[in-house]
C-alpha cells in the first residue's frame, strides 16, 4: 500500500518505519524542514533500540521517504496516519490543535482534488473520545462530498521496545464503522498478526477510550505498588516479597509491580490527566485516577525526604552523583522524568548534581540547561560526591563495582530509587543504603 504518516515524532517515525518494513511505500511528513533533511541523510532523530537498522534499510529500498509537503505525501496515499502531538493543556485536556489543523488542510486538499479517490484517515495519536468525529467534521467542512473515512487506531508502543511492540503486537485496536475502512485496515495489519494475535474492530469512540483506559490502568498499578511500598516501610514488611506474592496471581500479573520514584514519559502522565478531564467534562468524579496522580506526584517527594532526612534536613552544599536521567531505560526521552523533578528539589535545597545517563544527557541538557553537571561515564559522577542517587534502571547500573563506588564517594551512601541492589550485600560492604519499600540498611 501507499501510506502517508503525518508527524515524525516518536510514534510517527516508529510506525512509518515498521509499516515500510512489511513492503508498504511510506512517505513521512513533518513541518520541521531541518528534521526532514536530517532523516533524508540517513540520521535518526530519536534513540530507540532496533529502529535504526529498519530505518536505514527501508530508505535504501526506497520504501521510506520524507517530505515537508503534505499534498505530495497524501496525493498517492491510500491511508493517512495522523501521528501528531497532543500536548497536555492547562486544564489537563489533550490539545488537538495540531490534529485539527492537519484535518483542515486535508479537507481543503480534497476539495481541490476530488478525483483522488477513497482515503482512510487514521488517528494514531492518543486523542480524547470523540476526536474521530471532530476530524471528520473538519474535513467535511471543506469537502462535503469527498469519499473518505476516519478511523481510530491507537498505538500501544513501549519506549525501549517499540519496534518489537509494533512488529509483534499483542493486539491491534481499530475503531471504524465503515466496511471499506475495515478491509483496508485488515489488509494493512495482516503481516503483523500472522501468529494469531487479534485485531479488534470496534466503534471509534470505544477505540479512543481503550487507549486512555489501558494507560491509566497501568499507571494505577504503578501508583498502587508505590503506596504498598510506603506502607511496607512503616510496618517492616519487605516490598520485594509482597511483589512476588501478588504478582504470581494471574488476576493481577507480574508487570508494573516494581516500586520506584514514580512514572513519567510522554504517555502515562498526559493520558491520566486527559481521562480525568474527560470525566470532568461529563460531570463524573474519577476518584481513583485523581489519587493515582496525587500518589505519583508525592513519590518523588517521598524519595527526596529520605535524602534530606539522612542529612538531618540540611543538604545545602551537598554534592550528589546521579545515575539516570531518562524516565525509563532504553530511551532518551526525558518528558515528565522523575529524575528532573528530583533534580529541581535538590537544587532548590542548595545541593549540586553530577549526572550520567547512557542516552539522555543531551535531551536533559536541552531541558535543564546547566543547573547540573553532565558526566560521560557513571564512574565520573562519583568524584567528590557525598552520595550516589540511582534514578533510572539501566542495565549497566545493575551490577557496578561497589569498591570503586566506595572509594570514590566521600561517604559510602547510596539512595536507590529503583531497588536495583541487594540490601544485605550493601550491608556487608558497609554501605548506608536507602531503597523503596524495604528495610533501609543504615550503618553507623
C-alpha positions in Angstrom: 0.0 0.0 0.0 0.9 3.6 -0.3 0.8 5.3 3.1 1.4 8.8 4.4 2.5 9.3 8.0 1.9 12.9 9.2 4.3 13.7 12.1 7.7 12.2 12.6 7.9 12.2 16.4 8.3 9.0 18.4 5.0 7.4 17.2 5.2 8.6 13.6 8.8 7.5 13.0 8.4 4.1 14.6 5.1 3.5 12.9 6.2 4.7 9.5 9.4 2.6 9.6 7.7 -0.6 10.7 5.0 -0.2 8.1 7.7 0.2 5.4 9.4 -2.9 6.7 6.4 -5.0 5.6 6.6 -3.8 2.0 4.5 -0.6 2.1 5.6 2.6 0.4 5.6 5.2 3.2 6.1 8.9 3.0 6.6 10.7 6.3 5.6 14.3 6.6 6.8 17.0 9.0 6.8 20.8 9.2 10.3 20.8 10.6 12.4 21.1 7.4 15.7 20.6 9.2 14.5 17.3 10.8 13.3 16.1 7.4 16.7 16.8 5.8 18.4 15.0 8.6 16.3 11.9 8.0 16.9 12.1 4.3 20.6 12.0 5.1 20.0 8.7 7.0 20.2 10.1 10.5 17.6 9.0 13.0 16.5 11.8 15.4 15.5 9.6 18.4 17.0 6.8 20.3 15.0 3.5 20.1 16.7 0.1 20.1 16.4 -1.7 16.8 14.9 1.2 14.9 17.9 2.5 13.1 18.5 -0.8 11.2 15.0 -0.8 9.8 15.1 2.9 9.2 18.3 2.7 7.0 17.2 -0.5 5.3 13.9 0.9 4.1 15.5 4.2 2.9 17.9 2.2 0.8 15.0 0.1 -0.5 13.2 3.3 -1.3 10.1 2.3 0.7 10.6 5.1 3.3 10.9 8.7 2.3 10.4 12.1 3.8 8.9 15.4 2.8 7.6 18.7 4.2 4.9 18.8 1.5 1.6 17.4 2.8 0.0 17.4 -0.6 2.8 15.4 -2.1 2.6 12.8 0.6 -1.2 12.5 0.6 -1.9 12.5 -3.1 -1.0 8.9 -3.7 -1.6 7.6 -0.2 -4.5 5.2 0.4 -4.1 5.6 4.2 -3.1 8.7 6.0 -1.8 8.3 9.6 -2.1 11.3 11.9 0.8 10.9 14.3 0.8 14.4 15.7 1.5 15.8 19.2 -1.5 16.1 21.6 0.2 18.0 24.5 -1.5 18.5 27.8 -3.3 21.8 28.1 -3.5 23.8 31.3 -6.8 22.1 32.3 -5.3 18.6 31.7 -7.1 18.1 28.4 -5.3 17.0 25.3 -4.7 19.9 23.0 -5.9 18.9 19.5 -4.8 22.0 17.6 -2.2 20.1 15.5 -4.6 17.2 14.7 -7.4 19.6 13.7 -5.0 21.8 11.7 -4.0 18.9 9.5 -7.6 17.7 9.2 -8.5 21.2 8.0 -5.6 21.1 5.5 -6.7 17.7 4.2 -10.2 19.0 3.7 -9.0 21.8 1.5 -6.9 19.4 -0.5 -9.8 17.0 -1.0 -11.9 19.9 -2.1 -9.3 21.0 -4.7 -8.6 17.4 -5.9 -11.9 15.5 -5.8 -10.6 12.8 -8.2 -8.1 11.4 -5.7 -10.5 8.6 -4.6 -11.2 6.9 -1.3 -8.9 7.9 1.6 -8.7 6.4 5.1 -7.6 8.9 7.7 -6.2 7.2 10.8 -5.9 8.9 14.2 -2.7 7.2 15.5 -2.1 9.9 18.1 -3.6 9.4 21.6 -6.7 11.5 21.4 -9.8 12.1 23.6 -13.1 10.3 22.9 -14.9 12.0 20.1 -11.8 13.1 18.2 -12.7 11.0 15.1 -15.9 12.9 14.8 -14.1 16.2 15.1 -11.6 15.3 12.4 -14.4 14.1 10.2 -16.2 17.3 10.6 -13.1 19.4 9.9 -12.6 17.6 6.6 -16.2 17.7 5.6 -16.4 21.4 6.2 -14.3 21.9 3.1 -15.1 18.7 1.1 -18.6 17.5 2.0 -18.8 15.1 -1.0 -15.4 13.6 -0.9 -15.2 9.8 -0.2 -13.1 9.3 2.9 -13.3 7.8 6.4 -11.7 8.5 9.8 -10.5 5.6 11.9 -9.1 5.4 15.4 -6.0 3.1 15.6 -4.3 3.9 18.9 -0.7 2.9 19.4 0.5 0.7 22.3 4.2 1.2 22.0 6.5 1.0 25.0 9.6 3.1 24.6 12.7 0.9 24.6 10.9 -2.0 22.9 8.7 -0.1 20.5 9.9 -1.9 17.4 9.0 -5.3 18.8 5.7 -3.9 20.0 4.8 -2.7 16.5 6.1 -5.7 14.6 4.6 -8.3 17.0 1.7 -6.6 18.7 -0.3 -8.3 21.5 -3.4 -6.8 19.8 -4.3 -4.2 17.3 -7.3 -1.9 18.0 -9.2 -0.3 15.1 -12.2 1.9 15.6 -14.3 2.2 12.4 -17.9 1.9 11.4 -17.0 1.8 7.7 -16.7 -1.6 5.9 -14.3 -0.2 3.3 -12.0 1.1 6.0 -12.2 -2.2 7.8 -11.0 -4.1 4.8 -8.1 -1.7 4.2 -7.0 -1.9 7.9 -7.3 -5.7 7.9 -5.0 -5.9 4.8 -2.6 -3.4 6.3 -2.2 -5.2 9.7 -2.3 -8.8 8.4 1.5 -9.2 8.2 1.8 -8.2 11.9 -0.6 -10.7 13.3 0.3 -13.9 11.4 0.8 -15.8 14.7 -2.8 -15.3 15.6 -2.8 -12.2 17.8 -6.1 -10.4 17.5 -7.2 -7.3 15.6 -10.2 -5.9 17.5 -12.6 -3.8 15.4 -15.0 -1.6 17.4 -16.6 1.8 17.1 -14.3 4.9 17.0 -15.2 6.2 20.5 -14.6 2.8 22.1 -11.1 2.6 20.4 -10.3 6.1 21.7 -11.4 5.2 25.2 -9.4 1.9 25.1 -6.1 3.7 24.8 -6.7 6.0 27.7 -8.2 3.2 29.8 -5.1 1.0 29.2 -2.5 3.6 30.1 -4.5 4.8 33.1 -4.9 1.3 34.4 -1.1 0.7 34.2 -0.4 4.0 35.9 -2.8 2.9 38.6 -0.9 -0.3 39.2 2.4 1.7 39.5 0.9 4.1 42.0 -0.8 1.3 43.9 2.6 -0.5 44.3 4.3 2.7 45.4 1.6 3.1 48.1 2.2 -0.5 49.2 5.9 0.1 49.3 5.4 3.1 51.6 3.2 1.0 53.9 5.9 -1.7 53.9 8.4 0.9 55.1 6.1 1.8 58.0 5.2 -1.8 59.0 8.5 -3.6 58.4 7.2 -5.7 55.5 9.5 -6.2 52.5 8.1 -5.0 49.3 10.1 -7.4 47.2 8.4 -10.4 48.9 5.0 -8.7 48.6 5.5 -8.1 44.9 6.4 -11.7 44.2 3.4 -12.8 46.2 0.8 -10.8 44.5 2.4 -10.9 41.0 2.0 -14.7 40.9 -1.8 -14.2 41.0 -2.9 -14.4 37.3 -5.7 -11.9 38.0 -3.0 -9.3 38.8 0.0 -10.3 36.8 3.7 -9.6 37.3 4.1 -6.4 35.2 4.3 -2.9 36.6 4.6 -4.0 40.2 8.1 -2.7 40.8 8.1 0.2 43.2 10.2 3.3 42.5 10.1 7.0 42.4 7.0 7.3 40.1 6.1 7.0 36.4 7.0 9.6 33.7 7.3 9.8 30.0 5.1 11.1 27.2 2.1 8.9 27.8 1.1 8.0 31.4 1.1 11.5 32.9 -0.6 13.1 30.0 -3.1 10.3 29.4 -4.2 10.0 33.0 -4.8 13.8 33.2 -6.7 13.7 29.9 -9.0 10.9 31.1 -9.7 12.8 34.3 -10.6 15.8 32.2 -12.9 13.7 30.0 -14.6 12.6 33.2 -14.9 16.1 34.4 -16.5 17.2 31.1 -19.1 14.5 31.6 -19.7 15.5 35.3 -18.1 12.4 36.6 -15.7 12.4 39.6 -13.0 9.9 38.7 -11.7 9.5 42.2 -9.2 6.6 41.6 -7.4 8.4 38.8 -7.1 11.6 40.8 -5.5 9.6 43.6 -3.1 8.0 41.0 -1.9 11.5 40.0 -1.5 12.5 43.7 0.4 9.4 44.6 2.7 9.8 41.6 3.5 13.4 42.5 4.2 12.5 46.1 6.5 9.6 45.3 9.5 11.8 44.2 8.9 14.0 47.3 9.0 10.9 49.5 12.3 9.8 48.0 13.7 13.3 48.4 12.7 13.2 52.1 14.9 10.1 52.5 17.8 12.0 51.2 17.0 15.1 53.3 16.4 13.1 56.5 19.8 11.4 56.2 21.4 14.8 56.3 19.2 15.9 59.2 17.2 18.2 56.9 20.1 20.2 55.6 21.6 19.3 52.2 22.8 22.8 51.3 26.3 22.4 49.8 26.0 18.7 49.4 27.1 17.3 46.0 25.4 14.1 44.6 26.2 11.7 41.9 23.1 10.7 39.9 22.7 7.7 37.7 19.9 8.0 35.2 18.0 10.9 33.6 15.6 9.3 31.2 12.2 8.5 32.5 12.9 4.8 31.9 15.8 2.7 30.4 16.4 2.2 26.7 15.2 5.7 25.7 16.5 9.2 25.6 13.0 10.6 26.5 13.0 12.8 29.5 9.4 14.1 29.3 8.0 14.1 32.9 11.1 12.2 34.0 11.2 11.7 37.8 14.9 12.5 37.7 14.2 16.0 36.6 11.7 16.6 39.4 14.2 15.2 41.9 17.0 17.5 40.5 14.8 20.5 41.0 14.1 19.6 44.6 17.8 19.0 45.2 18.8 22.3 43.5 16.2 24.3 45.4 17.6 22.9 48.6 21.1 24.1 47.7 22.6 20.8 46.5 24.5 20.2 43.3 24.4 17.2 41.0 26.7 15.5 38.5 24.6 13.1 36.4 25.1 10.4 33.8 22.6 8.7 31.5 23.7 6.4 28.6 21.4 8.2 26.2 19.6 11.1 27.8 22.4 13.5 28.7 21.8 15.8 25.7 17.9 15.6 25.9 18.2 16.5 29.6 20.6 19.4 28.9 18.1 20.8 26.4 15.6 21.0 29.3 17.7 21.6 32.4 20.5 23.6 30.9 23.5 24.0 33.2 21.8 23.6 36.6 23.6 20.3 36.8 26.9 18.8 35.5 26.8 16.0 32.9 29.3 13.2 33.0 30.5 10.9 30.2 30.6 7.8 32.4 28.9 6.6 35.5 32.2 6.4 37.4 32.9 10.0 36.5 29.9 11.2 38.5 31.3 9.7 41.7 34.3 12.0 42.2 33.9 14.3 45.2 30.2 13.3 45.6 28.6 12.9 49.1 26.4 10.1 47.9 25.1 8.2 44.9 21.5 8.5 43.8 20.1 5.9 41.3 17.1 7.0 39.4 16.8 5.1 36.1 17.2 1.3 36.0 19.6 1.0 33.0 21.2 -2.4 32.8 24.7 -1.0 33.1 23.8 0.2 36.6 22.6 -3.2 37.9 26.0 -4.7 38.8 28.5 -1.9 39.4 31.9 -2.2 41.1 30.9 -1.3 44.6 34.5 -1.0 45.7 35.1 1.8 43.2 31.9 3.5 44.3 33.0 3.3 47.9 36.5 4.6 47.2 35.2 7.5 45.1 32.4 8.8 47.3 33.1 11.0 50.3 31.0 8.6 52.3 29.5 5.1 51.3 25.9 6.2 50.9 23.5 5.1 48.2 19.9 6.2 47.6 18.4 3.7 45.3 15.2 4.9 43.7 14.7 1.6 41.7 15.6 -1.1 44.2 18.4 -2.4 42.0 20.7 -3.6 44.7 20.5 -6.3 47.4 20.3 -4.7 50.9 22.2 -7.5 52.6 25.1 -7.2 50.1 25.3 -3.5 50.6 25.2 -4.1 54.4 28.1 -6.5 54.1 30.1 -3.9 52.1 29.4 -1.3 54.9 27.2 1.0 52.8 24.5 3.1 54.1 21.7 2.1 51.8 18.2 3.5 51.2 15.6 2.0 48.8 11.9 1.9 48.3 9.6 -0.3 50.5 12.4 -2.3 52.1 14.2 -2.1 55.4 16.8 0.5 54.9 20.4 -0.6 55.8 21.9 2.2 57.8 25.4 1.6 59.1 26.6 3.8 61.9 
